[in-house]
Amino acid sequence: MEPKCHRRARGGFTLLELLVAMAIVIVLAGISFQVYTNMVQGANLTRATQKIKDLGQAFVDYTTDHGGRLPLENADVPEISADAEDWAVAASEEAEEAWYNVLPERMGYRSVAQLGQDNAPLAFYDSTYPIFVGAAPYAKSEKKLERPYFAIGMNSRLQRRSFDGYKDPGTLASIQQPANTVIFLERGLPKDEQHSKAQRKFNGSPKANPRAFATRHNQKGVLLFVDGHTEVRRVPEVIKPSGEIITPDEQGPGVSIIWTRDPDDDPNLEPGGE
């Protein structure tokens, strides 16, 4: 009697041959899926990088036309939490010079304030809008209609509120090392995956410190520097496991990231920022 493993199926294949064929199909499917995933991640990274670069160009144009003054990181309302910056706050007088209002306008789009006033919040989440990031896990529900959730944030260590409550917007000239100083970064949304226990404040506010750095592209994220160039970095390159921001003198070879206008200022000191 022929062994079971050598018996031929009705089509002429043995059971062993069918199992081998199935195994090959599964392996090829796995490889194809990984290739597809890598392609999608690569495309998302490319689009996110371009979006941030375009914001950077608008940022430079704005400062040029305003005597070097930087746009505000968010609405200058101390009593309002950054993660409560809804459409009404975005349209307030205190937010007129916020980056999310002045930069899109310079790029030919409606500001976030205008979107709120026009009752057009879904336009904020359109792939063509300059602040939208395709790889970001925006809410699927009506929650996103309550307020704009930012997947890109302005570096909150550039404008730090003093103890008397004043927030100096600063100037381009006050940034001592433009080539190494971060101006915009991908920032975390509530549903973003965190790749370190030290990450926090994934609240989608318009400003972000390094702890809110989102790494959506194979555990990497995009940083935009004041001189206009971008870098793709991982979480351990910007914060320690303890949550402390890594200062320039603590960084390894090939890493030169500054978060404050003066590189000698400690980005971990409060008050100020997020």
N, C-alpha and C positions, 0 to 999 in steps of 0.2 A: 504493500500500500504506500502510495506517495506521501511524503511528509506534508503537513498542512502548509508550511511556509513555501512549499514548492508547487502547491496546487495552482492551476491557472484559472484566472477569472474568465468569465464568459467572453470577454474581449480578447483573450489570449495573453494577458499579463498575469504574472504570479503575484501573490499577496505581498511578497517582499519587494518586488519591483514597484508596486503601487505605493508602498510605504516610503520607499526611497524617493519616488517622484513627488510625493506630498511634502516630504522634508525639504526637497530642493525648492519647491514653490514657496514654502514658508520662509526659507532663508532669503530668496530673491525678493519676496514681498517686504521683509524687514529691511533689506538694503535699500530698496526703492523708497520706502517710507522715510528712512534716515536721510537719503539724498534729497527728497522733497522737503523735509523739515529744514535741512541746512540751506536749501535754496530760499525758502520762505524767510528764514531768519536773516539771511544775507540781504534779501530785498528790503525787509523791514528796517534793518540797520542803515542801509543806504538812504532810504527815504527819511528816516529820523535825523540822520546826519545832515541831509540837505535842508530840512526844515529848520534846524538849529542854526545852520550857516546863514540862511536867509534872514533869520531874526537878528543875527550878529551884524549883518550889513545894515539893516534898518536901525540897529542900536547906534552904530557909528554915525550914520546920517543924522540921527536925532541929536546926538551930542554935538556934532559939528554945527548944527543950526541953533543950538541953545547954549552957546558959549562954553561948551565942554561939560555942561551939567548932565549927570546921569538921570535916566528916567527912574521913577520910584519903583521899588520892588512890589509894592501893594498899596492899597488905600491907606493913607496916613491917618488912621483912626485908632489910637492906642487901646481904647476900651473894647474894640471888636477883634475877636480872635481871627487869625488868618484863615482858619478852616471854616469860618462862618461868613466868608466873603461871597455873598450871594449876588444876584443880578442887581438888586437895589444898591448895594454897597459899591459895586463896580461902576454904577452910573452916578454915584455921588460926586460932589465937588472935590472931595478929598482924594478921589481916584482919577482925576482928570489927567494927571501926569504919570499914572501907573503904566508900566511897560506894556501891559496887555491891552491898553487903550491906544497909546501913542504909536506903538510899533506896527500893529496891523494896518492902521490908517496910512502910514507911510508906505506900506506895501500894496495899497490899493484895495484893502478889505475894510469891512465895517469893524469898528472897535467892539470889544466885549460889552461896553456900555451901550452902544447902539443896538447890539443884538438883543439885550434885555429890554431896551425901550421899544424896539420894534416887535417885541413878543416873538422873537425868532431864535429861541435857545438851541434848537436842533441844528442850526447853521454852525454853531460852535463845534459840533461833533461831526461835521462833514469832512471828508478826507481832504478836501481842497483848502480848508481853513488853515492858516499858517501856524496855529498853535496845536492843531490836531496831530497825534502820533498814532499811526496805524497799529503798532504792536501793543499799545496800552489797553488794559482791560477796563474800558469804560463800563459803567453800569448799563444794564440792558433795560432797566425799568424806568419809571417816571422819576426816579430819584435824581437822575442827571438833569432834569428840568428845573430842579430847585435852585441849583447854583452851577457855575462853571467849574468843572474838575480839570485842573491843569496837569498835564503829563510832562510839561516842561516848566521849570521854575527858575527864577532869577536867584543868583547866589546871595543868600541873606547875610553873609558876612561882609558885604561891601557897604551896607548901610545899617549901622548899629545904633540903636537908640541909647542916648546918654541917660544918666540917672535922673536928670531933670525932665526927661520925656522928649527931648528934641532929637529928631532923626536927621542927620546931615545927609543929603542926597549924594554929596561928593561930586567930583569932577573927573573927567578922563585923565587929566594931568596929575591928579592925586594918586592914581594907580601906578606904583613905582616900577612894577615889572609886568607890563601888559602881556608879554609872550607866555608868562607862566601863571597868570591870574585868571581864575574861572569867572565867567559872567553868567552863563546859563548852563543848566544840567538837566538831564532827564530826571524827573522826580516821581516818587511813588504815589500811586493811587490806592484806595482801600483794598482792591482785589489783586494788587501786584504781589508776586511771590517775593518774599524776603530771603536773601541768601546769607544773612548773618543775623544772629540774635541782637546785634548792636544796632541794626537798622530800626528806625522808628519815624513817627509822624508821616506815615503814608496817607496823608489826608487830602492830597490834590490841591493844596493852596498854591497861590501864584509865586511864592518864594520857597526856597529850600536850602537847608544846610546839608553838608555831606552825609549826615545820617539818614537823610531822606532820598539819597541817590538810588535810582531805580536801575537795575541791571537786567533788562528784558531780552537781550540778544545773546543767548548762550552764556548767561551770567556776566554779561558786559553791558555797559551803558556809555552814553556819549556826553562828553564835557566840551563846552565851547569856551575858548579863551579870548581875552579882550582883543588880541591882535587878529582875530578872525579864524584861527586854525582850530580844528577839533581833534580830540583824542578819545579812543575807546579804552575804558578802564574797568577794572574789577573792584568790588567792595574793599578787599584788603589793602588796596592801594590808596584809599582815601580815609578810612577809619580803622581804629584798632578794635579787637574783640570786645574791649571795655566800652566802646562807643566814643572814645576820644578821637577828635580829628587829628590826623597825622600832620605834623608841622613840617616845613621844608627841611629842617636839620635832622629829621627822623626818617626821611624818605630814602629809599634804596637807589642804586644806580639806574639811570634812565627814567627816573620819576622826579618831576619838578612841578609840583602843583601848589599854588598859593591861593588862599581863600580871602585874604584881607588886602586892603589897598596898600598898607605898609607890611611887607613880608616879615617884619620883626614883631608885629602884633600877634598875640596868641588867639587863634580862632576859637579856642575853647572857653574864653572868658565871657562872662555875662556882665551887664545886660546887653541886649541887642540881638539881632538875628532871630532865628526861629527856635 
